[in-house]
Amino acid sequence: MLIPEFDNSFARLPEVFFARQAPVPVANPALVCLNHAVAKQIGFDAKFLTSPDGIALLAGNHVPGDAAPLAMAYAGHQFGGWVPQLGDGRAILLGEVLESGGTRFDVQLKGAGRTPFSRGGDGRAWLGPVMREYLLSEAMHALGVPTTRALAAVTTGETVYRESALPGAVLVRIARSHIRVGTFEYFLGRGMQDELQTLLDYAIARFYPDIADADNKAIAFLDAVSERTAQLIAKWQCIGFIHGVMNTDNMNVSGETIDYGPCAFMDEYSAGKVFSSIDVKGRYAYRNQPGIAQWNMAVLAQCLLSQINEDQELAVAAAQKSIDAFPARYESYYQVGMAKKLGVDLNENPPRAQPISDLSNELFELMERGNADFPLTFRHLAELAAAQIRIDQVKTQDNLNQQQQSALNDFLSQFHSNANLQNELIEWTVHWMSSLPEDTAKRQHAVTGMLASNPTIIPRNHQIEQAIAAGCDENYAPFLELLDAVKNPYSDDPRFADYRLPPEADQRVTQTFCGT
């Protein structure tokens, strides 16, 4: 079979949920990259997808007969402001396929032309955001973060006009879900309670079948979405990822990272870091992401009040209880993630060390003062733990062998510091080392966990921009090389040595942009 059979459950919902819309054909599609692993996962024949007929399918020039192309309807809060109608303005949900394990995946063409929801836009994408999302989503997958995936990137042979003339492209992505918090808002804003119930039932059946028999399905759904969202945001925070545009229309209900627009990984750590050029007030800064996620869950709760209880007062009380539980949900996942990054055993009894939150907060404070690189600081800390340095050696820096001295120097060199900060850093390192397991086998297990939790390679902004610039000149080698590197985030392969390096001063990218 060259392509899997499509089974389009969303297209069987009432037509108010979407607009039926075929992709708009493009002039001269050409394949930039095909994700062979994803193709195999969802049942596409990779050889076929690299053929002219396969590329025509990926670009939207050919629609399989059993597909049901449509643009989804949704609304949303954008930077806190209510927008009653958004919807897929440049994306076409081609249909859904079932992988061998039975999991249902959406197949979506992003940049597939105008839809009834385009609001004056051209419905197209240019090559830069397509390459960025491909790189970022595949890096996130390699890092173990729930995410949409890229199946392919295709150029269109057409020009897209933004600030200048740019090469057009289509991203083919797959996802467990494209149902957003804003999808629920769309029907709440129109007072369409029957449709809200239909959407709730559909989302439970598709994403949370284990709660189908819950006494209060709406509360169970809110709790389940909040749980997955808390886990997702904790993973973002632990790797220094900034989404950039956590509007309710960019947050889905299956707990995946979706809509890679002005997103970025941090180089130098700063709690208030913002990359998005339009986030002038820092609403979606790194430190604000957990709170914004809770805000988005509160918006979802508001959509579900009538389904929670006919009595408004009782419904609000039940929803508020769920929303109030979000910080604890988030913190539990975050502490587990940070404990792995720092090699600390949270289950040690009695605990010998200071709380993990104190250790991590103190380190982040030092990192901010010292302009320390986020990924390399933690990676070198893992290597420092692997070097088996004793506390007295850290204090005196005596009797270190070459490997140990190199590990300690690499860690300390991440901090652009004065003497006072250096002394505080040594003191913190001593506290941290006293928190590591004393038992040799347990310590080795902790070191293994650290090395598997602290990437040496992330998709750095300057590397992405270099790849995009080359791609716009039809040179895709830098993109493919960077893609190979970010798919191996914990690798010490010398082929990837340059991809571990932070940017030089003149290479720093301080702003990222939405692709529309």
ZAMI-395989 format. One record per residue (C-alpha): chain; residue number from 1; x, y, z. Coordinates in steps of 0.02 Angstrom, whole numbers. Example, Ala and Ser with C-alpha at 12.3 -4.5 7.8 and 13.67 -1.06 7.14 Angstrom:
(A, 1, (615, -225, 390))
(A, 2, (684, -53, 357))
end
This chain:
(A, 1, (0, 0, 0))
(A, 2, (73, 169, -52))
(A, 3, (-29, 274, 68))
(A, 4, (-135, 226, 219))
(A, 5, (-324, 229, 217))
(A, 6, (-400, 389, 285))
(A, 7, (-532, 378, 421))
(A, 8, (-598, 553, 449))
(A, 9, (-688, 559, 616))
(A, 10, (-684, 749, 634))
(A, 11, (-762, 768, 462))
(A, 12, (-910, 667, 525))
(A, 13, (-952, 800, 655))
(A, 14, (-1084, 932, 613))
(A, 15, (-1028, 1052, 475))
(A, 16, (-1025, 1200, 595))
(A, 17, (-860, 1128, 659))
(A, 18, (-767, 1162, 497))
(A, 19, (-773, 1221, 318))
(A, 20, (-743, 1092, 183))
(A, 21, (-596, 1156, 85))
(A, 22, (-476, 1073, -35))
(A, 23, (-295, 1128, -40))
(A, 24, (-256, 1258, -173))
(A, 25, (-135, 1180, -300))
(A, 26, (40, 1252, -316))
(A, 27, (143, 1284, -472))
(A, 28, (296, 1174, -457))
(A, 29, (313, 1072, -297))
(A, 30, (482, 1004, -248))
(A, 31, (531, 900, -97))
(A, 32, (647, 979, 31))
(A, 33, (642, 842, 160))
(A, 34, (541, 686, 200))
(A, 35, (533, 613, 375))
(A, 36, (552, 428, 339))
(A, 37, (520, 377, 520))
(A, 38, (354, 470, 527))
(A, 39, (304, 405, 355))
(A, 40, (332, 226, 414))
(A, 41, (242, 258, 579))
(A, 42, (80, 311, 496))
(A, 43, (87, 193, 347))
(A, 44, (151, 297, 201))
(A, 45, (271, 220, 77))
(A, 46, (423, 334, 82))
(A, 47, (480, 288, -93))
(A, 48, (310, 340, -160))
(A, 49, (315, 505, -66))
(A, 50, (478, 551, -153))
(A, 51, (402, 519, -324))
(A, 52, (314, 655, -425))
(A, 53, (143, 586, -376))
(A, 54, (193, 578, -194))
(A, 55, (260, 755, -194))
(A, 56, (98, 812, -276))
(A, 57, (3, 736, -129))
(A, 58, (118, 820, -1))
(A, 59, (97, 989, -85))
(A, 60, (-92, 976, -96))
(A, 61, (-98, 958, -285))
(A, 62, (-175, 786, -267))
(A, 63, (-302, 737, -134))
(A, 64, (-329, 552, -100))
(A, 65, (-506, 495, -136))
(A, 66, (-542, 442, 43))
(A, 67, (-473, 602, 121))
(A, 68, (-594, 737, 180))
(A, 69, (-500, 903, 171))
(A, 70, (-565, 1039, 284))
(A, 71, (-519, 1196, 380))
(A, 72, (-561, 1187, 566))
(A, 73, (-660, 1323, 653))
(A, 74, (-601, 1396, 817))
(A, 75, (-589, 1559, 914))
(A, 76, (-467, 1612, 1049))
(A, 77, (-388, 1735, 1167))
(A, 78, (-236, 1813, 1083))
(A, 79, (-120, 1900, 1207))
(A, 80, (-268, 1901, 1325))
(A, 81, (-389, 1983, 1203))
(A, 82, (-544, 1892, 1142))
(A, 83, (-556, 1854, 956))
(A, 84, (-724, 1771, 917))
(A, 85, (-672, 1691, 752))
(A, 86, (-503, 1628, 698))
(A, 87, (-497, 1455, 619))
(A, 88, (-373, 1375, 500))
(A, 89, (-326, 1520, 388))
(A, 90, (-185, 1432, 296))
(A, 91, (-197, 1251, 350))
(A, 92, (-299, 1108, 279))
(A, 93, (-335, 952, 381))
(A, 94, (-316, 823, 244))
(A, 95, (-388, 686, 352))
(A, 96, (-345, 560, 486))
(A, 97, (-248, 397, 479))
(A, 98, (-229, 256, 603))
(A, 99, (-55, 193, 644))
(A, 100, (-29, 7, 671))
(A, 101, (-55, 26, 859))
(A, 102, (-225, 106, 831))
(A, 103, (-176, 285, 874))
(A, 104, (-265, 412, 765))
(A, 105, (-162, 551, 685))
(A, 106, (-214, 707, 592))
(A, 107, (-122, 741, 429))
(A, 108, (-121, 928, 398))
(A, 109, (-50, 1036, 258))
(A, 110, (10, 1202, 326))
(A, 111, (22, 1336, 194))
(A, 112, (-107, 1253, 81))
(A, 113, (-199, 1410, 24))
(A, 114, (-344, 1522, 72))
(A, 115, (-491, 1458, 174))
(A, 116, (-650, 1542, 235))
(A, 117, (-552, 1582, 393))
(A, 118, (-405, 1670, 309))
(A, 119, (-464, 1845, 360))
(A, 120, (-381, 1927, 211))
(A, 121, (-221, 1824, 218))
(A, 122, (-148, 1732, 69))
(A, 123, (-160, 1562, 152))
(A, 124, (20, 1523, 109))
(A, 125, (180, 1493, 206))
(A, 126, (355, 1542, 161))
(A, 127, (503, 1427, 176))
(A, 128, (579, 1501, 335))
(A, 129, (438, 1458, 458))
(A, 130, (418, 1287, 376))
(A, 131, (601, 1246, 404))
(A, 132, (595, 1317, 581))
(A, 133, (443, 1212, 630))
(A, 134, (519, 1056, 553))
(A, 135, (680, 1079, 651))
(A, 136, (597, 1129, 815))
(A, 137, (465, 993, 816))
(A, 138, (590, 855, 774))
(A, 139, (709, 920, 908))
(A, 140, (568, 920, 1036))
(A, 141, (522, 741, 989))
(A, 142, (704, 687, 1013))
(A, 143, (703, 772, 1183))
(A, 144, (550, 673, 1237))
(A, 145, (428, 819, 1232))
(A, 146, (252, 785, 1166))
(A, 147, (237, 875, 1001))
(A, 148, (166, 881, 827))
(A, 149, (285, 803, 701))
(A, 150, (342, 851, 527))
(A, 151, (308, 725, 390))
(A, 152, (380, 830, 249))
(A, 153, (429, 1002, 189))
(A, 154, (393, 1047, 8))
(A, 155, (431, 1205, -90))
(A, 156, (292, 1267, -204))
(A, 157, (384, 1352, -346))
(A, 158, (286, 1509, -303))
(A, 159, (330, 1673, -220))
(A, 160, (255, 1727, -54))
(A, 161, (255, 1911, -11))
(A, 162, (287, 1966, 167))
(A, 163, (408, 2110, 198))
(A, 164, (491, 2050, 38))
(A, 165, (471, 1916, -95))
(A, 166, (506, 1745, -20))
(A, 167, (500, 1564, -79))
(A, 168, (335, 1476, -41))
(A, 169, (325, 1310, 49))
(A, 170, (206, 1185, 129))
(A, 171, (236, 1093, 293))
(A, 172, (151, 925, 309))
(A, 173, (128, 890, 493))
(A, 174, (46, 756, 595))
(A, 175, (-31, 773, 767))
(A, 176, (-136, 678, 891))
(A, 177, (-248, 829, 891))
(A, 178, (-281, 999, 814))
(A, 179, (-424, 1030, 936))
(A, 180, (-380, 1182, 1037))
(A, 181, (-444, 1270, 1192))
(A, 182, (-503, 1397, 1064))
(A, 183, (-610, 1264, 979))
(A, 184, (-715, 1254, 1137))
(A, 185, (-718, 1444, 1147))
(A, 186, (-787, 1454, 970))
(A, 187, (-948, 1369, 1023))
(A, 188, (-960, 1452, 1194))
(A, 189, (-948, 1622, 1112))
(A, 190, (-1096, 1578, 1002))
(A, 191, (-1199, 1504, 1142))
(A, 192, (-1198, 1334, 1055))
(A, 193, (-1213, 1218, 1204))
(A, 194, (-1265, 1065, 1104))
(A, 195, (-1111, 1082, 996))
(A, 196, (-1003, 1105, 1151))
(A, 197, (-1070, 941, 1218))
(A, 198, (-1035, 857, 1051))
(A, 199, (-857, 924, 1053))
(A, 200, (-830, 867, 1232))
(A, 201, (-894, 693, 1194))
(A, 202, (-784, 683, 1039))
(A, 203, (-627, 742, 1130))
(A, 204, (-653, 618, 1272))
(A, 205, (-683, 473, 1154))
(A, 206, (-529, 515, 1051))
(A, 207, (-401, 573, 1181))
(A, 208, (-462, 518, 1352))
(A, 209, (-566, 359, 1333))
(A, 210, (-521, 305, 1510))
(A, 211, (-635, 441, 1581))
(A, 212, (-786, 396, 1473))
(A, 213, (-875, 321, 1624))
(A, 214, (-830, 460, 1747))
(A, 215, (-970, 525, 1858))
(A, 216, (-937, 701, 1794))
(A, 217, (-856, 687, 1623))
(A, 218, (-831, 875, 1603))
(A, 219, (-731, 890, 1765))
(A, 220, (-636, 730, 1725))
(A, 221, (-593, 803, 1555))
(A, 222, (-537, 969, 1629))
(A, 223, (-428, 876, 1754))
(A, 224, (-354, 764, 1619))
(A, 225, (-312, 909, 1502))
(A, 226, (-238, 1007, 1647))
(A, 227, (-132, 858, 1697))
(A, 228, (-59, 836, 1523))
(A, 229, (-35, 1023, 1503))
(A, 230, (57, 1036, 1669))
(A, 231, (171, 894, 1618))
(A, 232, (204, 975, 1450))
(A, 233, (247, 1147, 1521))
(A, 234, (363, 1068, 1650))
(A, 235, (458, 987, 1508))
(A, 236, (470, 1154, 1417))
(A, 237, (540, 1238, 1572))
(A, 238, (668, 1101, 1601))
(A, 239, (745, 1123, 1428))
(A, 240, (733, 1312, 1414))
(A, 241, (602, 1313, 1277))
(A, 242, (498, 1470, 1249))
(A, 243, (341, 1443, 1146))
(A, 244, (316, 1627, 1115))
(A, 245, (129, 1631, 1080))
(A, 246, (29, 1533, 1209))
(A, 247, (-137, 1600, 1149))
(A, 248, (-285, 1486, 1182))
(A, 249, (-294, 1447, 996))
(A, 250, (-115, 1383, 1004))
(A, 251, (-143, 1263, 1150))
(A, 252, (-222, 1096, 1107))
(A, 253, (-316, 978, 1222))
(A, 254, (-209, 824, 1194))
(A, 255, (-56, 895, 1281))
(A, 256, (58, 915, 1129))
(A, 257, (166, 1063, 1083))
(A, 258, (83, 1141, 932))
(A, 259, (103, 1293, 819))
(A, 260, (289, 1332, 817))
(A, 261, (287, 1515, 772))
(A, 262, (403, 1639, 859))
(A, 263, (472, 1503, 972))
(A, 264, (652, 1476, 1027))
(A, 265, (769, 1386, 1145))
(A, 266, (868, 1495, 1263))
(A, 267, (1054, 1517, 1247))
(A, 268, (1098, 1631, 1395))
(A, 269, (977, 1603, 1536))
(A, 270, (856, 1740, 1586))
(A, 271, (691, 1709, 1676))
(A, 272, (611, 1853, 1583))
(A, 273, (673, 1801, 1411))
(A, 274, (558, 1841, 1265))
(A, 275, (597, 1810, 1082))
(A, 276, (432, 1847, 995))
(A, 277, (439, 2015, 908))
(A, 278, (257, 2048, 949))
(A, 279, (264, 2004, 1135))
(A, 280, (314, 2180, 1185))
(A, 281, (250, 2163, 1364))
(A, 282, (325, 1993, 1397))
(A, 283, (160, 1904, 1426))
(A, 284, (233, 1741, 1363))
(A, 285, (407, 1758, 1438))
(A, 286, (494, 1599, 1499))
(A, 287, (450, 1626, 1682))
(A, 288, (266, 1660, 1640))
(A, 289, (232, 1500, 1543))
(A, 290, (165, 1396, 1691))
(A, 291, (48, 1537, 1745))
(A, 292, (-15, 1563, 1568))
(A, 293, (-49, 1378, 1551))
(A, 294, (-156, 1388, 1708))
(A, 295, (-245, 1540, 1634))
(A, 296, (-283, 1442, 1477))
(A, 297, (-352, 1299, 1581))
(A, 298, (-465, 1424, 1668))
(A, 299, (-530, 1477, 1497))
(A, 300, (-565, 1294, 1455))
(A, 301, (-655, 1276, 1622))
(A, 302, (-767, 1423, 1579))
(A, 303, (-816, 1337, 1417))
(A, 304, (-868, 1181, 1513))
(A, 305, (-971, 1257, 1653))
(A, 306, (-1139, 1206, 1583))
(A, 307, (-1076, 1029, 1557))
(A, 308, (-1005, 1022, 1734))
(A, 309, (-1167, 1064, 1823))
(A, 310, (-1331, 1147, 1781))
(A, 311, (-1314, 1245, 1943))
(A, 312, (-1194, 1387, 1897))
(A, 313, (-1129, 1409, 2073))
(A, 314, (-1089, 1225, 2094))
(A, 315, (-1010, 1219, 1921))
(A, 316, (-896, 1366, 1959))
(A, 317, (-843, 1291, 2125))
(A, 318, (-799, 1124, 2045))
(A, 319, (-705, 1207, 1902))
(A, 320, (-611, 1321, 2021))
(A, 321, (-553, 1172, 2122))
(A, 322, (-479, 1095, 1965))
(A, 323, (-394, 1257, 1913))
(A, 324, (-325, 1287, 2087))
(A, 325, (-242, 1115, 2078))
(A, 326, (-142, 1163, 1923))
(A, 327, (11, 1239, 2011))
(A, 328, (35, 1082, 2116))
(A, 329, (15, 973, 1961))
(A, 330, (145, 1075, 1870))
(A, 331, (266, 1084, 2016))
(A, 332, (264, 896, 2041))
(A, 333, (317, 866, 1860))
(A, 334, (441, 1009, 1863))
(A, 335, (527, 947, 2021))
(A, 336, (544, 773, 1947))
(A, 337, (621, 847, 1790))
(A, 338, (741, 959, 1884))
(A, 339, (791, 818, 2001))
(A, 340, (842, 713, 1850))
(A, 341, (939, 859, 1777))
(A, 342, (1031, 883, 1943))
(A, 343, (1052, 700, 1987))
(A, 344, (953, 713, 2149))
(A, 345, (850, 569, 2219))
(A, 346, (682, 640, 2271))
(A, 347, (635, 478, 2358))
(A, 348, (785, 473, 2475))
(A, 349, (726, 452, 2654))
(A, 350, (773, 542, 2757))
(A, 351, (827, 678, 2634))
(A, 352, (1009, 728, 2658))
(A, 353, (1006, 881, 2548))
(A, 354, (917, 1046, 2532))
(A, 355, (753, 1038, 2432))
(A, 356, (770, 1021, 2245))
(A, 357, (675, 1184, 2221))
(A, 358, (806, 1277, 2323))
(A, 359, (950, 1198, 2228))
(A, 360, (875, 1236, 2058))
(A, 361, (818, 1412, 2103))
(A, 362, (990, 1455, 2171))
(A, 363, (1073, 1387, 2014))
(A, 364, (958, 1485, 1900))
(A, 365, (992, 1643, 1999))
(A, 366, (1179, 1617, 1976))
(A, 367, (1154, 1577, 1792))
(A, 368, (1058, 1738, 1764))
(A, 369, (1189, 1843, 1852))
(A, 370, (1328, 1754, 1758))
(A, 371, (1244, 1754, 1586))
(A, 372, (1268, 1566, 1582))
(A, 373, (1217, 1462, 1433))
(A, 374, (1064, 1358, 1479))
(A, 375, (1100, 1191, 1394))
(A, 376, (1289, 1191, 1418))
(A, 377, (1279, 1236, 1603))
(A, 378, (1174, 1083, 1640))
(A, 379, (1270, 971, 1520))
(A, 380, (1436, 1017, 1600))
(A, 381, (1359, 989, 1771))
(A, 382, (1316, 812, 1717))
(A, 383, (1493, 787, 1655))
(A, 384, (1558, 857, 1819))
(A, 385, (1456, 726, 1913))
(A, 386, (1524, 592, 1796))
(A, 387, (1703, 646, 1836))
(A, 388, (1682, 587, 2017))
(A, 389, (1755, 743, 2097))
(A, 390, (1752, 752, 2287))
(A, 391, (1684, 901, 2382))
(A, 392, (1856, 945, 2452))
(A, 393, (1926, 949, 2274))
(A, 394, (1793, 1074, 2221))
(A, 395, (1835, 1185, 2369))
(A, 396, (2024, 1180, 2344))
(A, 397, (2037, 1126, 2161))
(A, 398, (2184, 1017, 2214))
(A, 399, (2229, 839, 2166))
(A, 400, (2120, 842, 2010))
(A, 401, (2165, 732, 1864))
(A, 402, (2155, 802, 1688))
(A, 403, (1977, 741, 1656))
(A, 404, (1915, 810, 1822))
(A, 405, (1999, 978, 1797))
(A, 406, (1926, 992, 1623))
(A, 407, (1751, 950, 1685))
(A, 408, (1760, 1079, 1824))
(A, 409, (1831, 1212, 1709))
(A, 410, (1698, 1180, 1578))
(A, 411, (1560, 1203, 1708))
(A, 412, (1633, 1359, 1789))
(A, 413, (1676, 1438, 1620))
(A, 414, (1491, 1452, 1576))
(A, 415, (1475, 1593, 1703))
(A, 416, (1541, 1764, 1654))
(A, 417, (1574, 1810, 1833))
(A, 418, (1672, 1914, 1955))
(A, 419, (1761, 1846, 2108))
(A, 420, (1607, 1858, 2220))
(A, 421, (1498, 1762, 2098))
(A, 422, (1634, 1632, 2075))
(A, 423, (1639, 1604, 2264))
(A, 424, (1450, 1586, 2270))
(A, 425, (1458, 1464, 2125))
(A, 426, (1586, 1356, 2214))
(A, 427, (1477, 1359, 2370))
(A, 428, (1325, 1306, 2268))
(A, 429, (1425, 1166, 2186))
(A, 430, (1473, 1100, 2357))
(A, 431, (1290, 1101, 2412))
(A, 432, (1240, 1013, 2252))
(A, 433, (1373, 878, 2270))
(A, 434, (1314, 844, 2448))
(A, 435, (1143, 808, 2373))
(A, 436, (1204, 670, 2258))
(A, 437, (1183, 490, 2316))
(A, 438, (1325, 424, 2423))
(A, 439, (1305, 245, 2365))
(A, 440, (1417, 213, 2214))
(A, 441, (1287, 118, 2113))
(A, 442, (1152, 247, 2150))
(A, 443, (1270, 389, 2104))
(A, 444, (1312, 307, 1939))
(A, 445, (1126, 287, 1906))
(A, 446, (1103, 473, 1944))
(A, 447, (1244, 520, 1825))
(A, 448, (1168, 413, 1687))
(A, 449, (1003, 502, 1715))
(A, 450, (1086, 672, 1708))
(A, 451, (1172, 635, 1544))
(A, 452, (1005, 576, 1473))
(A, 453, (913, 732, 1536))
(A, 454, (1034, 870, 1488))
(A, 455, (1056, 889, 1300))
(A, 456, (1218, 942, 1224))
(A, 457, (1132, 995, 1063))
(A, 458, (977, 1104, 1041))
(A, 459, (918, 1196, 885))
(A, 460, (1000, 1363, 921))
(A, 461, (925, 1518, 842))
(A, 462, (1079, 1571, 746))
(A, 463, (1099, 1397, 672))
(A, 464, (916, 1395, 619))
(A, 465, (931, 1565, 537))
(A, 466, (1088, 1511, 444))
(A, 467, (997, 1356, 381))
(A, 468, (847, 1460, 325))
(A, 469, (958, 1585, 234))
(A, 470, (1044, 1444, 140))
(A, 471, (877, 1361, 103))
(A, 472, (810, 1520, 23))
(A, 473, (956, 1501, -99))
(A, 474, (903, 1320, -131))
(A, 475, (1049, 1252, -28))
(A, 476, (969, 1131, 94))
(A, 477, (1129, 1049, 156))
(A, 478, (1143, 1160, 313))
(A, 479, (961, 1123, 356))
(A, 480, (983, 935, 335))
(A, 481, (1145, 936, 436))
(A, 482, (1064, 1035, 577))
(A, 483, (913, 918, 572))
(A, 484, (1029, 769, 592))
(A, 485, (1112, 852, 740))
(A, 486, (953, 900, 834))
(A, 487, (886, 724, 814))
(A, 488, (1035, 670, 921))
(A, 489, (1025, 793, 1067))
(A, 490, (1130, 692, 1190))
(A, 491, (1264, 637, 1067))
(A, 492, (1450, 664, 1088))
(A, 493, (1479, 621, 905))
(A, 494, (1620, 733, 842))
(A, 495, (1519, 764, 683))
(A, 496, (1404, 873, 786))
(A, 497, (1537, 968, 884))
(A, 498, (1499, 1136, 803))
(A, 499, (1313, 1121, 845))
(A, 500, (1351, 1120, 1031))
(A, 501, (1427, 1293, 1025))
(A, 502, (1330, 1445, 1085))
(A, 503, (1324, 1595, 969))
(A, 504, (1461, 1723, 962))
(A, 505, (1411, 1900, 1008))
(A, 506, (1378, 1947, 827))
(A, 507, (1277, 1788, 796))
(A, 508, (1145, 1810, 931))
(A, 509, (965, 1808, 874))
(A, 510, (859, 1908, 996))
(A, 511, (694, 1910, 902))
(A, 512, (591, 1779, 813))
(A, 513, (439, 1807, 704))
(A, 514, (273, 1727, 664))
(A, 515, (264, 1657, 489))
(A, 516, (100, 1738, 438))
end
